[in-house]
Amino acid sequence: MLLFKLIIVLLLIFIMVSLFTALFYMVKSPDNAATVVKSLTIRIGLSLFLLVLILIGAHFGVIEPHGFGE
């Protein structure tokens, strides 16, 4: 269970790194549009993978979701 949470945290870190990489290349030079698009595409892919991973973990009971106000 700890390994699963560690993987989730690492994916969140990689998502943030990808986002700031795109920001860096966007500010550095407007000619780097292809690099910005590639970095944002990687971020979207990692975000979708993280979402699926969380849904699978919740389904199999590895992580336990909680309701608000219960």
N, C-alpha and C positions, 0 to 999 in steps of 0.2 A: 504494500500500500504506500509506503514511503517512496519507493522507486517510481510509482505512478505519479505521485505529486511532484517529485523532482523533475520528471519528464515534462510535466505541464509547466512548471516554472521555467525550465530551460527553453521551451518553445515560446513562452511569453518574452523571454529575453531576446531570443533570435528575431521575433517579430518586431520588437522595439529597435534592434540594431538595423534591421532592414529598412524600417521607416526613417530612421535618422540618416542612413546611407543615402536614401533617395533625397532627403532634404539637403544633405551636403552637396550632392551632385547638381541639384536644381539651383542652389544658390551660387555654386562655384562658377558654372558657365551654362548659359541656355543651350549651348550646342550639344549637351550631354543628354538629350531627350531619350535616346535609346537606353542608356544606362538607368535613368530614372524609371522608365517603364519596366525594365527588367527587375529592378529592385522592388517596385510596388507589386509586380506580379508574384514575386517570391513571397512577399508579405501576405498577399491574399491566399496563396496556396497554403502557407503555414497556418493562417487563421482558420481556414476550412478544415485542415487536418486536426487542429486543436479542438475545434467544435465537435468533430466526429469522435475524437478520442475521449472527450468529456462525456458525450452521449453513451458511448460504449462502456465507459467506466461506471456511469450511473446505472446502466441497464444490468450489468453483471455484479453490482454491489461493491465494486472496488472503492468508489467514493459514494458518499451518501448525501444527496441533495436535501435541503430543508426548505420548508415553506415559510413564507413571511406571515407573521401574525398568528402562528399556530401554537 
